[in-house]
Amino acid sequence: MKKLFFITVLLASFISLSSCGSSPEKGGTQERLVSLSPNITELLFALGLGEKVAGVTSYCDYPAQCREKQSVGSIMEPDIETVISLSPDTVFISNTEIHRRIGSRLEGIGAETVIVETKNIDDIYSAIDKISRICGVEQRGSALKAQIRKKLSEIRSLSSGGAAPKVLVVVQREPIMAAGKGTYIDSLLEIAGAENAAEQGGYPKYNAESLVVMNPDIIIESDAKTDGIKKLEKQNYYSRWKTNAAEEGNVYQVNADVVSRLGPRITKAAKLLRSIVKQSEKGKKFAGD
């Protein structure tokens, strides 16, 4: 769970698009693409651009086809020489100091560099617009946006009414770090019919005492090895602290990549969270009742 999830969260932490290097407004001429972030890779494949993707990071593992692409190294330390050797037309990067430095070097060889920052769900539509325009697939972009909006709307409609449980989404165990207010996970919880138990913004850390005071009804832990949803046994890591979640056995694990990457799988993430809320609410009273 821990390091990989938080690295992904940091790099996928805000969605709006800006660019550096040559203008990205020209569309349809980009034949070789390189992605330096997993959520960007997922967007490229969701837009039907998989065949044009020449390189990805070692963390890019979805969809399965991207594993066949040339690895350019890790997210934090991509190999610039490998990137250059791929002769990319466009390189999609995150807004980090390391990636910005790489962007400056790539400008020298005439490769277009586009910075993709990820912050909230609404901004993903702007990202899709920008990427699809750069790559000349505007119709696919419009279709993908419509699909995401439709699915999120359906999940929201299923979540309306009833008590909203307080849910804590833990992204790191020691110390406990959770997704707070203003994060895209916070938005997903609202869509799923839940209230975020973490009232601070960003990714705050909590000690045992603050966890008890917070008293979440449900604890959801991100875990890289979990496929889908896994309900933990009543005696688990969190059972040492007296909370509604521990007392009622409402402690779950979900796949870290699905909930950590703000990309086309956000609908799956919202569906997983809604499923957990639904499982937990049967015959149970939440803290707000």
BAFI-3210 file (N, C-alpha, C; in Angstrom, 3 decimals, decimal comma, padded with zeros to 6 digits):
// residues 289
n [1|2|3|4|5|6|7|8|9|10|11|12|13|14|15|16|17|18|19|20|21|22|23|24|25|26|27|28|29|30|31|32|33|34|35|36|37|38|39|40|41|42|43|44|45|46|47|48|49|50|51|52|53|54|55|56|57|58|59|60|61|62|63|64|65|66|67|68|69|70|71|72|73|74|75|76|77|78|79|80|81|82|83|84|85|86|87|88|89|90|91|92|93|94|95|96|97|98|99|100|101|102|103|104|105|106|107|108|109|110|111|112|113|114|115|116|117|118|119|120|121|122|123|124|125|126|127|128|129|130|131|132|133|134|135|136|137|138|139|140|141|142|143|144|145|146|147|148|149|150|151|152|153|154|155|156|157|158|159|160|161|162|163|164|165|166|167|168|169|170|171|172|173|174|175|176|177|178|179|180|181|182|183|184|185|186|187|188|189|190|191|192|193|194|195|196|197|198|199|200|201|202|203|204|205|206|207|208|209|210|211|212|213|214|215|216|217|218|219|220|221|222|223|224|225|226|227|228|229|230|231|232|233|234|235|236|237|238|239|240|241|242|243|244|245|246|247|248|249|250|251|252|253|254|255|256|257|258|259|260|261|262|263|264|265|266|267|268|269|270|271|272|273|274|275|276|277|278|279|280|281|282|283|284|285|286|287|288|289]
n.u [000,864|001,349|004,143|004,098|001,430|001,283|003,220|002,042|-000,275|000,815|001,892|-000,341|-001,922|-003,569|-006,122|-005,546|-004,605|-001,543|001,043|004,436|007,229|006,843|003,794|000,779|-001,530|-001,858|-003,281|-003,390|-000,935|000,811|002,587|004,157|004,137|005,004|004,558|004,907|003,610|001,354|-001,507|-001,847|-001,047|-003,137|-005,241|-004,434|-004,593|-007,313|-008,350|-007,915|-005,331|-003,280|-001,607|000,068|001,598|004,825|006,541|006,538|006,340|007,883|005,952|003,592|001,022|-001,451|-003,783|-003,229|-001,818|000,005|002,198|003,755|005,115|008,035|009,958|010,701|011,890|011,475|008,739|009,668|012,333|012,828|014,514|016,170|017,680|016,710|014,107|014,626|015,735|013,548|012,486|010,219|007,157|005,438|005,613|004,135|003,958|004,196|003,511|006,073|009,232|011,316|010,187|009,683|012,261|013,108|011,355|012,376|014,825|013,923|012,743|014,838|015,299|013,202|010,857|007,495|006,233|003,905|002,341|000,561|-001,544|-003,116|-006,009|-008,856|-012,072|-013,719|-011,878|-010,801|-012,133|-011,301|-008,691|-008,984|-010,087|-007,912|-005,811|-007,006|-007,370|-004,732|-003,848|-005,552|-008,041|-010,666|-013,402|-013,389|-012,578|-014,770|-016,679|-015,586|-015,651|-018,427|-019,172|-017,909|-019,155|-021,820|-021,738|-020,809|-022,900|-024,982|-024,128|-024,150|-026,913|-027,871|-026,913|-028,226|-030,176|-030,947|-028,798|-025,546|-022,613|-019,645|-016,606|-013,304|-010,588|-007,730|-004,455|-001,959|-000,437|001,402|002,943|-000,644|-002,162|-004,488|-006,949|-007,960|-010,199|-011,069|-009,555|-009,545|-010,478|-012,078|-014,164|-015,100|-016,091|-018,283|-019,884|-020,402|-022,147|-021,250|-019,710|-016,731|-014,542|-012,161|-011,414|-009,564|-007,688|-006,093|-003,657|-003,761|-002,060|-002,704|-002,887|-003,340|-005,135|-006,492|-007,758|-009,631|-011,212|-012,186|-013,713|-014,650|-017,246|-016,745|-013,768|-011,552|-008,965|-006,276|-004,732|-002,139|-002,171|-004,710|-007,542|-010,259|-012,671|-011,982|-013,098|-011,965|-011,071|-012,644|-010,764|-008,228|-005,705|-006,765|-008,447|-007,513|-008,163|-010,916|-013,503|-016,437|-016,230|-014,413|-015,756|-018,109|-017,101|-016,525|-014,282|-012,292|-010,426|-009,255|-008,269|-005,271|-004,314|-006,606|-008,085|-006,234|-005,384|-006,202|-007,969|-009,380|-010,501|-011,906|-014,600|-014,897|-013,644|-015,428|-017,640|-016,719|-016,397|-019,044|-020,231|-019,077|-020,124|-022,815|-022,816|-022,109|-024,163|-026,392|-028,762|-027,405|-026,591|-025,367|-022,843|-023,963|-026,667]
n.v [-001,183|001,620|003,279|003,224|003,896|006,507|007,903|007,820|009,257|011,763|012,472|012,365|014,355|016,778|017,809|019,583|021,066|022,159|023,472|023,124|024,048|023,437|024,587|022,967|023,035|022,261|019,555|015,950|015,268|013,961|011,128|009,485|008,794|009,442|008,569|009,715|009,115|007,026|007,511|009,174|007,502|005,635|007,250|007,822|005,291|004,788|006,601|005,415|005,489|003,738|002,381|004,367|004,943|005,000|004,760|004,148|004,476|002,360|001,952|002,009|-000,012|-000,621|-000,322|-003,900|-004,015|-001,929|-002,811|-003,986|-002,013|000,084|000,564|003,503|003,890|004,731|006,588|008,755|008,871|008,902|007,698|009,862|009,603|007,275|008,087|010,065|008,443|007,232|008,967|010,824|012,507|013,800|014,243|013,340|014,702|014,986|017,646|018,101|018,890|017,310|016,257|018,639|019,533|017,546|018,092|020,540|019,735|018,103|019,891|020,840|018,954|019,178|017,919|017,920|018,912|018,174|019,164|017,455|017,937|016,617|017,115|017,329|015,745|017,075|018,416|016,450|016,240|018,445|017,681|015,447|016,703|018,298|016,440|014,845|016,727|017,449|015,069|014,623|013,281|014,110|013,360|010,873|011,738|013,269|011,247|009,658|011,412|011,733|009,152|008,777|010,810|009,911|007,419|008,181|009,811|007,962|006,377|008,275|008,814|006,429|006,620|008,562|009,893|008,598|007,859|009,235|007,552|008,007|007,934|006,778|006,970|005,315|005,876|005,262|003,322|003,606|006,419|006,755|007,874|009,759|010,335|013,558|016,429|018,056|016,524|014,298|011,844|012,481|013,703|011,451|009,945|011,478|011,191|008,508|008,460|008,965|010,460|012,233|011,238|012,379|015,514|017,459|019,159|017,913|015,387|014,379|013,352|011,000|010,196|007,536|008,473|010,609|009,190|007,703|009,757|010,822|008,670|006,896|005,411|003,587|002,136|002,343|000,878|001,407|-000,909|-002,442|-005,087|-006,050|-007,193|-005,718|-005,659|-006,285|-007,544|-007,126|-009,358|-009,294|-008,946|-007,048|-004,813|-002,323|-002,843|-002,438|000,042|001,686|002,172|002,959|001,663|-000,453|-001,817|-002,652|-004,175|-003,057|-002,732|-002,394|-003,347|-001,949|-001,948|-000,253|001,085|001,565|003,409|005,418|006,618|009,259|008,966|007,326|005,216|006,181|005,884|003,219|003,248|004,865|003,201|000,989|002,165|002,911|000,382|-000,640|001,116|000,458|-002,258|-001,963|-000,517|-002,033|-002,720|-001,307|001,374|004,585|006,957|009,470|009,098]
n.w [000,000|000,991|000,180|-002,691|-003,248|-002,151|-003,599|-006,083|-005,528|-004,943|-007,425|-008,902|-008,061|-008,734|-011,354|-014,181|-017,171|-018,510|-020,627|-021,854|-023,888|-027,404|-028,986|-027,965|-029,380|-031,999|-033,712|-034,167|-035,323|-033,767|-033,448|-031,922|-028,611|-025,207|-021,850|-018,565|-016,233|-014,439|-014,403|-016,579|-018,619|-018,553|-019,399|-022,034|-023,252|-022,850|-024,583|-026,962|-027,935|-027,653|-029,503|-030,340|-028,200|-027,143|-024,978|-021,424|-017,799|-015,272|-013,411|-014,713|-015,296|-016,221|-018,866|-019,454|-021,860|-021,822|-020,545|-022,367|-023,572|-024,044|-021,182|-019,413|-017,042|-013,508|-011,903|-010,382|-011,144|-014,101|-017,027|-018,877|-021,194|-022,340|-022,881|-024,830|-026,789|-027,877|-029,647|-029,271|-030,197|-028,503|-025,032|-022,082|-018,919|-015,274|-012,917|-011,454|-009,960|-010,961|-013,338|-014,696|-015,201|-016,925|-018,998|-019,901|-021,009|-023,048|-024,745|-026,171|-028,159|-029,739|-028,956|-027,992|-024,875|-022,413|-019,503|-017,083|-014,499|-011,619|-009,774|-009,056|-009,670|-011,541|-013,155|-014,740|-017,090|-018,560|-018,949|-020,595|-022,826|-023,630|-024,139|-026,115|-028,112|-028,732|-029,803|-031,873|-031,583|-030,978|-031,025|-029,774|-027,297|-026,448|-026,282|-024,242|-022,058|-021,809|-021,144|-018,640|-017,123|-017,206|-015,872|-013,318|-012,558|-012,413|-010,273|-008,238|-008,119|-007,111|-004,612|-003,249|-000,551|002,731|005,591|005,788|006,077|008,069|006,567|006,498|004,448|004,221|003,245|003,995|006,511|008,764|009,851|010,349|007,481|005,722|003,109|002,780|003,049|000,006|-001,698|-004,561|-003,817|-001,690|-003,086|-004,456|-002,349|-001,585|-003,870|-003,613|-001,526|001,055|003,973|004,408|006,865|007,554|008,315|007,776|005,177|002,153|002,682|005,592|008,653|011,258|014,753|017,197|019,167|017,890|015,920|017,333|018,391|016,013|015,109|012,829|010,797|008,851|007,696|005,090|003,486|001,296|-000,825|-002,523|-003,377|-003,235|-004,958|-006,241|-003,727|-000,333|002,652|005,879|008,564|011,811|013,807|013,241|011,922|012,650|014,739|017,261|018,126|019,500|017,580|015,648|013,197|013,700|015,743|014,482|012,502|010,053|008,169|005,400|002,448|-000,593|-004,054|-004,496|-006,795|-008,302|-006,768|-006,427|-008,758|-010,713|-013,270|-016,136|-014,721|-012,560|-012,317|-011,689|-009,220|-007,750|-007,822|-006,353|-003,815|-003,299|-003,200|-000,879|001,057|000,802|001,581|004,238|005,395|005,850|008,110|010,036|012,290|011,840|012,925|012,705|013,053]
ca.u [000,000|002,124|004,975|003,645|000,176|001,466|003,932|001,044|-001,145|001,543|002,031|-001,680|-002,644|-004,383|-006,150|-005,713|-003,507|-000,785|002,070|005,661|007,762|006,062|002,361|000,051|-002,826|-001,962|-003,751|-003,350|000,385|001,627|002,561|004,908|003,827|005,619|003,871|005,726|002,747|000,373|-002,868|-001,817|-001,003|-004,488|-006,044|-004,031|-005,165|-008,770|-008,666|-007,591|-004,032|-002,297|-000,637|000,999|002,411|006,130|007,219|005,813|007,185|007,799|004,751|002,426|000,695|-002,837|-004,185|-002,142|-001,019|001,074|003,378|004,554|005,804|009,376|010,001|011,665|012,308|010,448|008,056|010,512|013,641|012,804|015,791|016,000|018,297|015,772|013,016|015,114|015,974|012,262|012,117|008,803|006,569|004,856|005,877|003,216|004,657|003,516|004,059|007,062|010,506|012,054|009,575|009,864|013,640|013,123|010,668|013,293|015,804|013,247|012,489|016,013|015,280|011,980|009,710|006,480|006,034|002,637|002,238|-000,778|-001,676|-004,403|-006,510|-010,238|-012,778|-014,201|-010,792|-010,406|-012,746|-010,399|-007,526|-009,383|-010,206|-006,591|-005,077|-007,659|-007,110|-003,330|-003,654|-006,501|-009,110|-011,665|-014,656|-013,168|-012,546|-016,152|-017,356|-015,057|-016,208|-019,843|-019,241|-017,541|-020,223|-023,015|-021,542|-020,746|-024,255|-025,753|-023,700|-024,648|-028,363|-028,081|-026,409|-029,006|-031,090|-030,372|-027,709|-024,221|-021,628|-018,338|-015,644|-011,901|-009,809|-006,339|-003,506|-000,711|-000,710|002,287|001,752|-001,880|-002,367|-005,780|-007,362|-008,777|-011,091|-010,506|-008,914|-010,524|-011,089|-013,147|-015,271|-015,631|-016,884|-019,561|-020,652|-020,780|-023,115|-020,555|-019,077|-015,317|-014,254|-010,966|-011,901|-008,483|-007,451|-004,904|-003,450|-003,307|-001,649|-003,467|-002,414|-004,397|-006,136|-007,318|-008,582|-010,752|-012,071|-012,830|-014,698|-015,283|-018,148|-016,119|-012,378|-011,166|-007,514|-005,805|-003,750|-001,719|-002,374|-006,131|-008,274|-011,647|-012,926|-011,733|-013,500|-011,014|-011,612|-012,909|-009,483|-007,312|-004,805|-007,506|-009,315|-006,910|-008,763|-012,367|-014,248|-017,608|-015,784|-013,831|-016,783|-019,079|-016,400|-016,587|-012,936|-012,140|-009,301|-009,546|-007,053|-004,675|-004,196|-007,922|-008,515|-005,189|-005,119|-007,307|-007,994|-010,648|-011,068|-012,545|-015,955|-014,744|-013,338|-016,676|-018,498|-016,195|-016,725|-020,490|-020,504|-018,699|-021,126|-024,053|-022,623|-021,981|-025,336|-027,484|-029,084|-026,471|-026,798|-024,112|-022,600|-024,836|-028,075]
ca.v [000,000|002,733|004,172|003,300|004,648|007,926|008,483|008,010|010,351|013,017|012,802|012,501|015,163|017,956|017,691|020,690|020,860|023,269|022,898|023,854|023,628|023,882|024,683|021,703|023,249|021,543|018,213|014,889|014,997|013,262|009,700|008,758|009,390|008,882|008,981|009,554|008,951|005,964|007,954|009,697|006,316|005,079|008,137|007,639|004,024|004,929|007,398|004,629|005,914|002,756|002,051|005,483|005,055|004,366|004,507|004,401|004,213|001,011|001,904|001,943|-001,429|-000,784|-001,707|-004,871|-003,764|-000,952|-003,517|-004,375|-000,823|000,344|001,244|004,610|004,031|004,980|007,871|009,786|008,925|008,385|007,770|010,836|009,099|006,321|008,885|010,683|007,406|006,843|010,025|011,133|013,764|014,412|013,568|013,798|014,663|015,555|018,937|017,954|019,509|016,358|016,199|019,924|019,554|016,674|018,831|021,542|019,049|017,583|021,003|020,991|018,031|019,444|017,131|018,684|018,433|018,613|018,892|017,083|017,947|016,041|017,605|016,949|014,992|017,955|018,789|015,358|016,486|019,370|016,893|014,633|017,634|018,734|015,314|014,413|017,742|017,315|013,834|014,555|012,294|014,861|012,606|009,870|012,463|013,607|010,002|009,228|012,311|011,416|007,866|008,990|011,592|009,078|006,412|008,844|010,274|006,787|005,985|009,312|008,658|005,271|006,935|009,638|009,494|007,768|008,421|009,170|007,094|008,667|006,978|007,170|006,255|005,313|005,655|004,787|002,857|004,063|006,820|006,718|009,014|009,572|011,298|014,551|017,295|018,697|015,556|013,669|010,744|013,144|013,838|010,115|009,546|012,196|010,524|007,185|008,604|008,926|011,681|012,012|011,365|013,222|016,873|018,322|019,104|017,197|014,028|014,549|012,192|010,863|009,245|006,661|009,269|011,351|008,222|007,371|010,936|010,893|007,592|006,606|004,260|002,665|002,402|001,724|000,946|001,093|-001,983|-002,745|-006,495|-006,390|-007,113|-005,411|-005,318|-007,334|-007,190|-007,703|-010,020|-008,319|-008,683|-006,572|-003,730|-001,194|-003,273|-002,017|001,312|001,566|003,027|002,279|000,784|-001,662|-002,511|-003,250|-004,985|-002,377|-002,367|-002,983|-002,986|-001,840|-001,858|001,081|001,740|002,007|004,613|006,446|007,221|010,040|008,696|006,772|004,229|006,806|005,337|001,957|003,610|005,311|002,023|000,200|002,867|002,799|-001,000|-000,785|001,837|-000,321|-003,447|-001,585|000,170|-002,969|-002,983|-000,614|002,793|005,292|007,933|010,641|008,765]
ca.w [000,000|001,452|-000,624|-004,077|-003,303|-001,879|-004,741|-007,137|-005,111|-005,098|-008,837|-009,488|-007,102|-009,096|-012,851|-015,105|-018,103|-019,059|-021,477|-022,053|-025,171|-028,553|-028,718|-028,084|-029,994|-033,272|-033,411|-035,141|-035,901|-032,785|-033,747|-030,892|-027,322|-024,009|-020,627|-017,373|-015,065|-014,685|-014,725|-017,947|-019,482|-018,619|-020,241|-023,432|-023,737|-022,877|-025,767|-028,146|-028,439|-027,220|-030,552|-030,491|-026,981|-027,355|-023,718|-020,178|-016,635|-014,712|-012,579|-015,597|-015,420|-016,658|-019,097|-019,588|-023,068|-021,612|-020,032|-023,523|-024,056|-023,529|-019,885|-019,354|-015,650|-012,502|-011,956|-009,793|-011,800|-015,475|-017,736|-019,942|-022,427|-022,930|-023,446|-026,067|-027,803|-028,463|-030,605|-029,066|-030,647|-027,310|-023,763|-021,041|-017,636|-014,115|-012,510|-010,395|-010,343|-011,794|-014,660|-015,377|-015,696|-018,106|-020,043|-020,448|-021,858|-024,235|-025,657|-027,016|-029,297|-030,496|-028,489|-027,276|-023,516|-021,834|-018,074|-016,626|-013,044|-011,237|-008,500|-008,732|-010,705|-012,602|-014,061|-015,638|-018,397|-019,261|-019,346|-021,751|-023,949|-024,069|-024,728|-027,363|-029,127|-029,116|-030,571|-032,982|-031,365|-030,217|-030,882|-028,724|-026,036|-026,094|-025,897|-022,951|-021,052|-021,637|-020,452|-017,238|-016,496|-017,090|-014,830|-012,017|-012,266|-012,019|-008,928|-007,332|-007,960|-006,251|-003,281|-002,648|000,507|003,789|006,386|005,171|007,057|008,087|006,001|006,484|003,438|004,674|002,152|004,606|007,870|009,843|010,612|009,571|006,594|005,066|002,086|003,452|002,284|-001,166|-002,586|-005,440|-003,064|-000,944|-004,041|-004,725|-001,171|-001,675|-004,925|-003,105|-000,444|002,338|004,482|004,698|008,299|007,677|008,093|007,307|003,751|001,699|003,186|006,979|009,452|012,490|015,760|017,714|019,880|016,938|015,204|018,220|018,434|014,696|015,178|011,534|010,700|007,911|007,357|003,825|003,325|-000,050|-000,780|-003,896|-003,716|-003,182|-006,224|-005,914|-002,325|000,642|004,010|006,817|009,746|012,868|014,450|012,206|012,338|013,211|015,845|018,535|018,519|019,596|016,658|015,086|012,121|014,278|016,516|013,566|011,507|008,762|007,738|004,070|001,593|-002,021|-004,847|-004,395|-008,099|-008,768|-006,046|-006,356|-010,055|-011,252|-014,693|-016,610|-013,788|-011,398|-012,199|-010,962|-007,834|-007,131|-007,680|-005,236|-002,576|-003,103|-002,813|000,529|001,843|000,767|002,415|005,636|005,926|006,093|009,507|010,920|012,533|011,747|013,982|012,525|013,278]
c.u [000,884|002,833|004,449|002,374|000,455|002,245|002,934|000,127|-000,460|001,621|000,682|-002,501|-003,263|-004,775|-006,513|-004,534|-002,859|000,297|003,311|006,250|006,888|004,578|001,655|-001,248|-002,976|-002,359|-003,487|-001,991|001,281|001,513|003,287|004,757|004,580|004,881|004,761|004,893|001,649|-001,017|-002,951|-001,816|-002,395|-005,394|-005,711|-004,644|-006,688|-009,230|-008,291|-006,251|-002,916|-001,219|000,404|001,898|003,704|006,824|006,369|006,768|007,012|006,579|003,481|002,107|-000,743|-003,109|-002,983|-001,242|000,141|002,337|004,288|005,367|007,184|009,287|011,068|012,104|011,149|009,801|008,986|011,854|013,593|014,166|015,628|016,578|017,387|014,604|013,436|015,275|014,697|011,757|010,646|008,389|006,016|005,192|004,950|003,882|003,779|004,194|004,942|008,365|011,300|011,500|009,731|011,289|013,764|012,459|011,568|014,313|015,159|012,920|013,638|016,044|013,978|010,788|008,766|006,269|004,756|002,583|000,788|-000,768|-003,048|-004,833|-007,917|-010,928|-013,226|-013,112|-010,383|-010,984|-011,895|-009,166|-007,827|-009,501|-008,835|-005,836|-005,687|-007,446|-005,675|-003,153|-004,680|-007,591|-010,233|-012,969|-014,535|-013,163|-013,941|-016,907|-016,895|-015,596|-017,667|-020,018|-018,940|-018,655|-021,455|-022,873|-021,496|-022,128|-025,133|-025,404|-024,222|-026,148|-028,689|-027,718|-027,248|-029,982|-030,400|-029,224|-026,383|-023,206|-020,338|-017,283|-014,244|-011,174|-008,331|-005,413|-002,150|-000,996|000,122|003,193|000,521|-002,030|-003,626|-006,013|-008,337|-009,672|-010,348|-009,769|-009,981|-011,178|-012,230|-014,377|-015,916|-016,500|-018,254|-020,465|-021,184|-021,752|-022,508|-020,019|-017,631|-015,061|-013,039|-011,347|-010,821|-008,302|-006,198|-004,841|-002,883|-002,901|-002,413|-002,785|-003,604|-005,514|-007,059|-008,222|-009,813|-011,736|-012,850|-013,947|-015,401|-016,200|-017,542|-014,667|-012,065|-009,674|-007,145|-004,682|-003,425|-002,064|-003,839|-006,781|-009,741|-011,781|-012,638|-012,154|-012,577|-011,734|-011,768|-011,647|-008,477|-006,487|-005,546|-008,371|-008,760|-007,507|-010,280|-013,043|-015,473|-017,204|-015,250|-014,888|-017,771|-018,420|-016,433|-015,216|-012,649|-010,811|-009,794|-008,226|-006,529|-004,638|-005,531|-008,320|-007,480|-004,975|-006,345|-007,270|-009,324|-011,280|-011,705|-013,975|-015,923|-014,464|-014,607|-017,613|-018,046|-016,562|-018,219|-020,864|-020,177|-019,719|-022,411|-023,953|-022,682|-023,259|-026,494|-027,673|-028,202|-026,907|-025,442|-024,043|-023,548|-026,297|-028,524]
c.v [001,211|003,560|004,344|004,120|006,131|008,612|008,775|009,167|011,696|013,440|012,992|013,403|016,412|017,987|018,964|020,546|022,164|022,657|023,739|023,344|024,159|023,812|023,360|021,840|022,556|020,108|017,228|014,549|014,210|011,751|008,867|009,489|008,677|009,436|008,705|009,451|007,931|006,448|008,546|008,538|005,720|005,941|007,948|006,364|004,115|005,736|006,677|004,961|004,934|002,455|003,150|005,667|004,272|004,019|004,895|004,146|002,771|000,843|001,803|000,478|-001,686|000,183|-002,603|-004,589|-002,814|-001,607|-003,982|-003,198|-000,684|001,083|002,329|004,867|004,346|006,349|008,985|009,940|008,305|008,595|008,669|010,340|008,096|007,055|009,475|009,647|006,971|007,862|010,424|012,455|014,534|013,562|014,179|013,612|015,234|016,860|018,776|018,560|018,605|016,345|017,514|020,047|018,700|017,388|019,862|020,905|018,562|018,683|021,154|020,060|018,157|018,617|018,027|018,066|019,012|018,193|018,580|017,037|017,399|016,493|017,130|016,324|015,883|018,254|017,678|015,574|017,457|018,632|016,064|015,515|017,976|017,613|014,899|015,434|017,644|016,151|013,642|013,520|012,934|014,098|011,534|010,543|012,802|012,374|009,537|010,096|011,970|010,111|008,016|009,731|010,731|008,084|007,038|009,332|009,116|006,360|006,982|009,142|007,475|005,567|007,971|009,097|008,624|008,463|008,237|008,734|007,905|007,644|007,571|006,319|006,403|004,992|005,182|004,431|003,542|005,194|006,808|008,011|008,757|010,621|012,270|015,340|017,901|017,769|014,935|012,473|011,283|013,297|012,491|009,628|010,216|011,562|009,182|007,253|008,551|010,305|011,370|012,247|012,255|014,653|017,832|018,171|018,320|015,773|014,099|013,229|012,197|009,891|008,461|007,455|009,994|010,422|007,860|008,539|011,082|009,860|007,315|005,390|003,169|003,092|001,631|001,947|000,601|000,077|-002,425|-004,165|-006,900|-006,198|-006,883|-004,979|-006,524|-006,836|-007,896|-008,379|-008,997|-007,986|-008,314|-005,413|-002,616|-001,569|-002,873|-000,711|001,203|002,616|002,258|001,280|-000,532|-002,485|-003,247|-004,137|-004,379|-001,828|-003,128|-002,578|-002,918|-001,684|-000,426|001,804|002,290|003,313|005,724|007,185|007,957|009,958|008,078|005,751|004,867|006,301|004,008|002,230|004,031|004,135|001,150|000,844|002,767|001,396|-001,226|-000,096|001,027|-001,568|-003,095|-001,025|-000,774|-003,227|-002,258|000,830|003,466|006,383|009,119|010,355|009,154]
c.w [000,000|000,398|-002,041|-004,186|-003,158|-002,979|-005,853|-006,799|-005,308|-006,555|-009,500|-008,626|-007,634|-010,605|-013,557|-016,010|-018,482|-019,898|-021,466|-023,346|-026,287|-028,262|-028,922|-028,844|-031,339|-032,987|-034,520|-035,710|-034,959|-032,985|-032,707|-029,567|-026,204|-022,797|-019,421|-016,102|-015,365|-015,059|-016,130|-018,938|-019,646|-019,492|-021,715|-024,015|-023,820|-024,081|-027,062|-028,759|-028,082|-028,244|-030,744|-029,267|-027,171|-026,057|-022,525|-019,011|-016,155|-013,814|-013,419|-015,882|-015,856|-017,794|-019,364|-020,786|-022,822|-021,067|-021,158|-024,075|-023,415|-022,190|-019,917|-017,918|-014,731|-012,679|-011,495|-010,496|-013,193|-016,136|-018,955|-021,263|-023,126|-023,572|-024,790|-027,176|-028,502|-029,487|-030,473|-029,705|-029,456|-026,090|-022,709|-019,687|-016,528|-013,716|-011,274|-010,893|-011,274|-013,216|-015,419|-015,930|-016,958|-019,281|-020,705|-021,381|-023,154|-025,239|-026,653|-028,215|-030,094|-030,083|-027,699|-025,894|-022,945|-020,373|-017,728|-015,111|-012,669|-009,852|-008,172|-009,937|-011,857|-013,629|-015,018|-017,031|-019,232|-019,764|-020,585|-022,994|-024,520|-024,775|-026,059|-028,477|-029,635|-030,080|-031,685|-032,832|-030,544|-030,012|-029,809|-027,349|-025,548|-025,608|-024,523|-021,825|-020,758|-020,854|-018,967|-016,508|-016,233|-015,935|-013,440|-011,596|-011,792|-010,600|-007,902|-007,067|-007,061|-004,811|-002,559|-001,608|001,536|004,500|005,675|006,227|006,965|007,672|006,027|005,454|003,787|003,506|002,669|006,056|008,949|009,379|009,714|008,782|005,788|003,997|002,724|002,518|001,088|-002,107|-003,483|-004,776|-002,214|-001,841|-004,343|-003,562|-001,213|-002,726|-004,438|-001,934|000,930|002,708|004,805|006,179|008,550|007,327|007,619|005,801|003,403|002,209|004,601|007,627|010,771|013,439|016,281|018,376|018,918|016,135|016,026|018,280|017,124|014,591|013,849|011,603|009,818|007,709|006,085|003,627|001,887|000,038|-002,202|-004,328|-003,756|-004,548|-005,899|-004,472|-001,443|002,020|004,979|007,975|010,863|013,653|013,367|012,756|013,074|014,417|017,208|019,040|018,460|018,721|016,183|014,015|012,657|015,002|015,615|012,512|010,113|008,366|006,441|003,436|000,147|-002,762|-004,877|-005,733|-008,586|-008,088|-006,067|-007,659|-010,584|-012,763|-015,066|-015,665|-012,561|-011,230|-011,452|-009,496|-007,101|-006,880|-006,514|-003,901|-002,275|-002,639|-001,341|001,429|001,928|001,647|003,897|006,233|006,251|007,596|010,500|011,108|012,524|012,802|013,914|012,836|014,694]
res [m|k|k|l|f|f|i|t|v|l|l|a|s|f|i|s|l|s|s|c|g|s|s|p|e|k|g|g|t|q|e|r|l|v|s|l|s|p|n|i|t|e|l|l|f|a|l|g|l|g|e|k|v|a|g|v|t|s|y|c|d|y|p|a|q|c|r|e|k|q|s|v|g|s|i|m|e|p|d|i|e|t|v|i|s|l|s|p|d|t|v|f|i|s|n|t|e|i|h|r|r|i|g|s|r|l|e|g|i|g|a|e|t|v|i|v|e|t|k|n|i|d|d|i|y|s|a|i|d|k|i|s|r|i|c|g|v|e|q|r|g|s|a|l|k|a|q|i|r|k|k|l|s|e|i|r|s|l|s|s|g|g|a|a|p|k|v|l|v|v|v|q|r|e|p|i|m|a|a|g|k|g|t|y|i|d|s|l|l|e|i|a|g|a|e|n|a|a|e|q|g|g|y|p|k|y|n|a|e|s|l|v|v|m|n|p|d|i|i|i|e|s|d|a|k|t|d|g|i|k|k|l|e|k|q|n|y|y|s|r|w|k|t|n|a|a|e|e|g|n|v|y|q|v|n|a|d|v|v|s|r|l|g|p|r|i|t|k|a|a|k|l|l|r|s|i|v|k|q|s|e|k|g|k|k|f|a|g|d]
***
